[in-house]
Amino acid sequence: MIGLIQRVSRASVNVQQETIATIGNGMLVLLGVEREDNVAVANKLANRVAHYRMFNDAEGKMNLSVADTQGEVLVVSQFTLAADTRSGRRPGFSTAATPVQAKTLYHAFCDAMRQQGLSIATGQFGADMQVSLVNDGPVTFSLQVTE
């Protein structure tokens, strides 16, 4: 499972010109689910994301997590993160989870984030979404967790 996490001052998701989710200061998580992933992997990544120190403390050092700052989190499914891009000019998706598996694990990840006490907003799984964000820093990390 892959989480592309970005520190944001705001982010939102639109579906069919309607805003379905908005957050202020916090984190945007683009989530890619792979075939080998399961609920344990989703829980492991959620714990890592919730406590990943990417927010500045009083001294300007990245020592605080989104949980520490009580920031908001927007989680958006991102199928293309599971692409195999090691060669060629076209991505391959043989390692990506099926839509049914991905949806189940996307919701498991969101539930695990909520269990961390975080305020979670979500995109719409499988929809054509327009994601807007103001990346604060910019700060972006790619986290990958396997069993």
NORGI-V948406 format. One record per run of one state. SS is the DSSP state (2 for helix, 1 for strand, 0 for the rest). FROM is the first residue (numbers start at 1). LEN is the number of residues. If there is no record, write none. Layout:
ss=SS from=FROM len=LEN
ss=SS from=FROM len=LEN
This chain:
ss=0 from=1 len=1
ss=1 from=2 len=14
ss=0 from=16 len=2
ss=1 from=18 len=6
ss=0 from=24 len=2
ss=1 from=26 len=7
ss=0 from=33 len=1
ss=1 from=34 len=1
ss=0 from=35 len=4
ss=2 from=39 len=12
ss=0 from=51 len=4
ss=1 from=55 len=2
ss=0 from=57 len=5
ss=1 from=62 len=3
ss=0 from=65 len=1
ss=2 from=66 len=4
ss=0 from=70 len=2
ss=1 from=72 len=6
ss=0 from=78 len=1
ss=2 from=79 len=4
ss=0 from=83 len=1
ss=1 from=84 len=1
ss=0 from=85 len=7
ss=1 from=92 len=1
ss=0 from=93 len=3
ss=1 from=96 len=1
ss=0 from=97 len=2
ss=2 from=99 len=17
ss=0 from=116 len=3
ss=1 from=119 len=4
ss=0 from=123 len=6
ss=1 from=129 len=16
ss=0 from=145 len=3
